[in-house]
Amino acid sequence: MSKVEEFEELRPLLFSIAYRILGSVSEAEDAVQETWLRFDGSSARPVSTKAFLSAVVTRISIDVLRSARVRREKYVGPWFPEPLLGDPYQDPARSAELADSVSMAALLLLERLSPLERAVFLLREVFGFGFDEVAAAVERSEAACRQLLVRARRHMEAGRPRFEADRKEQRELATRFFEALRNGDVDGLQSLLAADVQLVGDGGGKAPQLARAVTGADKVARVLGTGLPLLFRIGVTFEPHEVNGRPGAVFRDRDGRVLYVMVLEVLGGRVRTVRGVNNPDKLGHLGPVADAWAVDREAKRARRRPR
């Protein structure tokens, strides 16, 4: 195959590695593009193109992550990964690892790791690379990589829930949740929420967002069941969609522009966390982005008007 054909065949894998390291669709795409430029500019053909390109995209992503973490220290409010509606890389032999590692909960756990720990954990545990390939990618010895992996596993296991819902249970619960949401059914919503459920939003200071997380089934049900119907009154719509491998939905304004992405974490037969992303900087890869401030103002005017 030509260089272009080899690269395009591996592009889904490279993007998936970069996205899991960075938590950003746009930065992952940039890392993949930079990987191509380095590959195209190299006169030598590697013995394993997959290993070579994976190593290059990993190193680029580690460098980007180090600078991104400095920016995140000044981030306004909670920081969530950019929502991903579909992982381009599929490997039937590692489908469970891939699905689990792309969830927002897992990506937020990965934020606890150092950039090197994060890269080693992902390459070894999620993508199944050998220790020799992992060591080459992060430019450390195999012994050092084994130590990094031990520390990474310890952090990840400490933060994981003790039990998770299966995919079918998640889908069924999400269907009932979004039906209750569509109907403004506060009691119906409350019955689907865990007692300690949290509603958390990421607006990044660039869109309306909650002043703080809302906690408790009663409070979350009332916020969702009374607040979102106001948006529906002014033409906002939503379509259920898998987001980062979990049940979610994409909300759009009356002109079809992306306003908000919601994703649910389901545990023990209840919705445990409701996360929302409406920072416009994190929605552009999904299409034209709505003016969230304008929508918010219109919704407040609708609140004052009689039905």
Beta strands, then each sheet from edge to edge (+ up, - down):
strand 1: 193-202
strand 2: 214-215
strand 3: 237-243
strand 4: 246-252
strand 5: 258-267
strand 6: 270-277
sheet 1: 2+ 1- 6- 5+ 4- 3+
end
